[in-house]
Every structure is written in C-alpha cells, then in structure tokens.
C-alpha cells in the first residue's frame, strides 16, 4: 500500500543496459532495502520492464515501467527518464531502437579511441561484460578498464577516460530533447531530467537546459541523485520550484559498491517540491 511515507526509487538499471543485476534481482534488492515504489529505467531500453513488473507484483510493491533516454542538448549528452511509460508503445519502441543503433556505433568508436591511446581490445572487453553489441555502454568500458588495472574503480576511470578531453571520449548525436520528451508523453509517461548536476556545463548553460526542458513540456527534475551533493539537493529543489517542475528521486543504481547511494537510500525531497508521483 503506497502512503505519504512510502519510499520511492525511480531510477535504476539492470542487465538490460549497464546494470549487473537482472531485473528480478534489482526488485529483490529494492524490496530488501525497504523500497515501496520502484521504476526500472534502463538506458534506451524497455525490455527488462516485464520481468521487473512481474517480480514487483510477486513481492507486493508498486512498480512503474521506465526508461532513460540519451538526448543531445547543445554540445551536451543529457538523460531524460520516462516514468510510467507503456513499454509496448510503437513510437517509443521505434525511437529507442534508433538510439540503440547509434549507441552501438559509438561503442565501436570508443574502442578505436582507446586503442589509439594504447589500450587494445577495449571494445571486446566491454562487449564481453555487456553480453550484447546492442548494450555496450561507457560503464562497460569503465568496468573493463578497472578489470585490466587501468584504474582502481569506475569513478577513477571517468576521471581519466571516456569524458570530454580524455582518451575514449566520442562525441555523438543522440535523440533530440524534443523527441525524447514526446516519445515519453506519447507512451503515457512523465519526463524527468535526470541528474542535472552531472552535466559539465556553466550555470548559464544549465539554465538554458532547464528552460528548454520546461518549454518542451518536461515534467520533473531529478533532485535527489548520487550525482548530487547534499547542498545540490537544495539547489535543484530551488530550480524545480523556479522552473515549475516537479521533483523526482533515484539512486541511479547499477551495481553494489559502485555508488555511495544504494537502492532506496535517498533522503526525502526537500520541502516545497511537488513530487512527480503526486498524481499517480
């Protein structure tokens, strides 16, 4: 039974993208950590929702089908989480298929860039960890580089590789911000700008992003995220109020011990922010 004190986690990943647990195992971990309402939001992929939804029903917790769509804004790659989407919606499925095709090409170019930097076979290593050409993401490259001793953990990898100005970075055009929001709305969902504090942009560019996201019909801002410091929780709560957006919370869980925030470990939304789930 969902109540005013229910614990929500509306951003996490499974083996259908760059998580290490199956959808059912993600649900089991969430249940064990006291989550009452869960959304599975794999990157550009909705295929894991059926398994997760069945596991959630068996466990007696509420489940929202979700997705995290890669989108381009100016020179940035940003992520838009869709919550409560119909995973069988034809337009959403077609759009995601196109994004995944681009993801595969980008992964191959990342492997080429790392090879030029003296790290051969990185694509093969990442592909082995992903289990499929269609699923290879930067996180799989990061885990492979940790595996071969190039860094002590995935956070160290992203400081040294895969980001702008570093070996392995590949600029790529994803879905447009307008398309990502339209696909989510067309599938009956709420569009949430994920972890805004993670994007490497100036305060002015961030305001442009928030304004465009709002003007295109975006619904909410992910206020609570492991990408944010506690001070940023307050900062992005203020942004949500100023831009007329609701607030969302998510652990962005990928694997045990890869983040300081586990499933269900988020603090509540700051006062004055309307939760994205207010009308659910």
C-alpha positions in Angstrom: 0.0 0.0 0.0 1.5 3.3 -1.1 1.3 6.1 1.6 2.6 9.5 2.2 5.7 7.9 3.9 6.4 5.4 1.1 9.9 5.1 -0.1 10.4 5.8 -3.8 13.3 4.9 -6.0 12.6 6.0 -9.6 16.0 5.5 -11.3 17.9 2.2 -11.5 19.4 -0.2 -14.1 19.6 -3.9 -14.8 21.5 -6.2 -17.1 19.2 -5.0 -19.9 21.6 -1.9 -20.0 24.6 -1.3 -17.9 23.5 -2.8 -14.5 24.9 -6.0 -13.1 21.7 -7.5 -11.7 18.8 -9.0 -13.6 15.5 -7.0 -13.4 14.2 -9.6 -10.9 17.3 -9.3 -8.8 17.0 -5.5 -8.8 13.5 -5.8 -7.5 14.6 -8.2 -4.8 17.3 -5.9 -3.6 14.9 -3.0 -3.6 12.4 -4.9 -1.5 15.2 -5.9 0.9 16.1 -2.2 1.3 12.6 -1.1 2.0 11.6 0.4 -1.3 7.8 0.7 -1.8 7.6 2.1 -5.3 10.3 1.2 -7.9 10.9 2.2 -11.5 13.4 0.4 -13.7 15.0 2.9 -16.1 17.4 1.1 -18.4 19.3 3.1 -21.0 17.3 3.4 -24.2 15.7 0.1 -23.5 12.3 -1.1 -22.0 12.7 -4.9 -22.5 13.5 -5.5 -18.8 10.3 -4.0 -17.5 8.2 -7.1 -18.0 10.4 -9.2 -15.7 10.7 -6.4 -13.1 7.0 -5.8 -13.1 6.2 -9.5 -12.5 8.8 -9.6 -9.7 7.4 -6.5 -8.1 3.8 -7.9 -8.3 5.0 -11.1 -6.6 6.8 -9.0 -3.9 3.8 -6.8 -3.3 5.5 -3.4 -4.2 4.3 -0.9 -6.7 6.2 -0.7 -10.0 6.4 1.9 -12.7 7.7 1.0 -16.1 10.5 3.3 -17.0 13.4 4.1 -19.4 16.3 6.5 -19.5 16.7 8.1 -23.0 20.0 9.6 -24.2 19.4 13.0 -25.7 21.5 15.8 -27.1 21.4 19.4 -25.9 23.8 21.9 -27.5 27.2 20.1 -27.0 26.0 18.0 -24.1 24.6 14.5 -23.8 21.8 14.6 -21.3 19.4 11.9 -20.0 15.7 12.0 -19.8 14.0 9.4 -17.6 10.5 8.3 -18.6 8.3 7.1 -15.7 5.0 5.2 -16.1 5.5 4.6 -19.8 3.8 1.9 -21.8 6.7 -0.3 -22.9 4.7 -1.6 -25.9 4.1 1.9 -27.4 5.1 1.6 -31.0 6.6 5.2 -31.4 8.6 4.9 -28.2 9.9 1.5 -29.3 10.9 2.7 -32.7 12.6 5.8 -31.3 14.6 3.7 -28.8 15.6 1.3 -31.5 17.2 4.2 -33.4 19.0 5.4 -30.3 20.4 1.9 -29.6 21.7 1.6 -33.2 23.6 4.8 -32.6 24.9 3.5 -29.2 26.4 0.5 -30.9 28.3 2.7 -33.4 29.5 5.0 -30.6 30.8 2.0 -28.6 32.9 0.8 -31.6 34.4 4.3 -31.9 35.2 4.4 -28.2 37.1 1.2 -28.6 39.0 2.7 -31.5 39.9 5.8 -29.5 41.1 3.7 -26.5 43.2 1.6 -28.9 44.9 4.7 -30.2 45.6 5.6 -26.6 47.4 2.2 -26.1 44.5 0.1 -24.7 43.8 -2.6 -27.3 40.7 -4.8 -27.3 38.7 -2.5 -25.1 35.6 -2.9 -27.2 35.9 -6.7 -27.0 36.3 -6.4 -23.2 33.3 -4.1 -22.8 31.2 -6.2 -25.1 32.0 -9.3 -23.0 30.8 -7.5 -19.9 27.7 -6.2 -21.6 26.7 -9.5 -23.2 25.5 -8.0 -26.4 26.7 -5.5 -29.0 23.5 -3.5 -28.6 24.0 -2.9 -24.9 27.7 -1.8 -24.7 27.9 1.5 -22.7 30.6 3.6 -21.2 30.0 1.9 -17.9 31.1 -1.4 -19.5 34.3 0.2 -20.8 34.9 1.6 -17.3 34.5 -1.8 -15.7 36.8 -3.4 -18.2 39.5 -0.7 -17.6 39.2 -1.5 -13.8 39.5 -5.2 -14.6 42.7 -4.7 -16.5 44.2 -2.4 -13.9 43.9 0.9 -15.6 42.1 2.4 -12.6 41.1 1.4 -9.1 37.4 1.9 -9.7 34.9 3.1 -12.2 34.8 6.6 -10.8 38.6 6.9 -11.4 38.1 5.7 -14.9 35.7 8.5 -15.7 38.2 11.0 -14.3 40.9 9.7 -16.7 39.0 8.4 -19.7 35.7 8.5 -21.6 34.8 12.1 -20.9 35.5 15.3 -22.9 39.2 15.9 -23.5 40.1 12.4 -22.3 41.0 9.2 -24.2 37.9 7.3 -25.2 35.6 10.2 -25.5 33.5 10.2 -28.6 31.0 13.0 -29.4 27.7 11.6 -30.6 24.3 12.9 -31.6 21.5 11.2 -29.7 17.8 11.8 -29.8 16.7 15.4 -29.6 15.4 16.7 -26.3 12.1 17.4 -28.0 11.9 13.8 -29.4 12.8 12.2 -26.0 10.0 14.1 -24.2 7.5 13.5 -27.0 8.2 9.7 -27.0 7.7 9.6 -23.2 4.5 11.6 -23.3 3.2 9.6 -26.2 3.7 6.4 -24.2 1.7 7.9 -21.3 4.7 8.7 -19.1 6.3 11.6 -17.2 9.5 13.1 -18.5 12.2 13.7 -15.9 15.5 15.4 -16.5 18.0 13.0 -14.8 20.9 14.1 -12.5 21.2 17.7 -13.7 24.2 18.3 -11.5 26.2 15.8 -13.5 26.4 17.7 -16.8 29.6 19.6 -17.4 28.2 23.0 -18.2 28.2 26.5 -16.9 25.4 27.8 -14.7 24.1 29.8 -17.8 24.0 26.7 -20.0 22.3 24.8 -17.2 19.6 27.5 -17.0 19.1 27.2 -20.8 18.8 23.4 -20.5 16.2 23.7 -17.7 14.3 26.4 -19.6 14.2 24.4 -22.8 13.2 21.2 -21.0 10.3 23.0 -19.3 9.2 24.7 -22.6 9.2 21.4 -24.4 6.8 20.0 -21.8 9.2 18.3 -19.4 7.5 17.3 -16.2 10.1 17.0 -13.4 13.7 17.4 -12.3 15.7 14.6 -10.6 16.5 16.4 -7.3 17.8 13.5 -5.3 20.6 11.6 -7.1 24.0 10.2 -6.2 25.5 12.6 -8.7 24.5 15.5 -6.4 25.9 16.6 -3.1 23.5 17.4 -0.2 23.9 21.1 -1.0 22.9 20.4 -4.5 19.7 18.6 -3.3 18.7 22.1 -2.0 20.0 23.8 -5.2 18.0 21.6 -7.6 14.9 21.8 -5.4 15.1 25.5 -5.9 15.5 25.1 -9.6 12.4 22.8 -9.7 10.3 25.4 -7.9 11.6 28.3 -10.1 11.0 26.4 -13.4 7.7 25.0 -12.4 8.9 21.4 -12.4 8.1 18.5 -10.1 10.8 16.7 -8.2 12.0 13.1 -8.5 14.3 10.8 -6.6 16.5 8.0 -7.7 19.6 6.0 -6.6 20.7 5.5 -10.3 21.7 2.0 -9.0 23.9 0.0 -11.3 25.8 -2.4 -9.1 26.6 -2.9 -5.4 29.5 -0.8 -4.3 29.7 1.3 -7.5 28.0 4.3 -5.8 27.6 5.8 -2.4 23.8 5.6 -2.8 22.2 2.2 -2.8 18.6 1.3 -3.8 16.2 3.1 -1.5 19.0 5.1 0.3 17.8 8.6 -0.8 16.7 11.3 1.6 13.2 12.7 1.1 12.5 15.5 -1.3 13.1 19.0 0.2 10.1 20.8 1.4 8.2 22.8 -1.2 8.8 20.5 -4.1 5.8 18.7 -5.6 6.8 15.0 -6.2 6.5 13.7 -9.7 4.3 10.9 -8.3 1.7 13.3 -6.7 -1.0 12.3 -9.3 -0.1 8.7 -9.6 
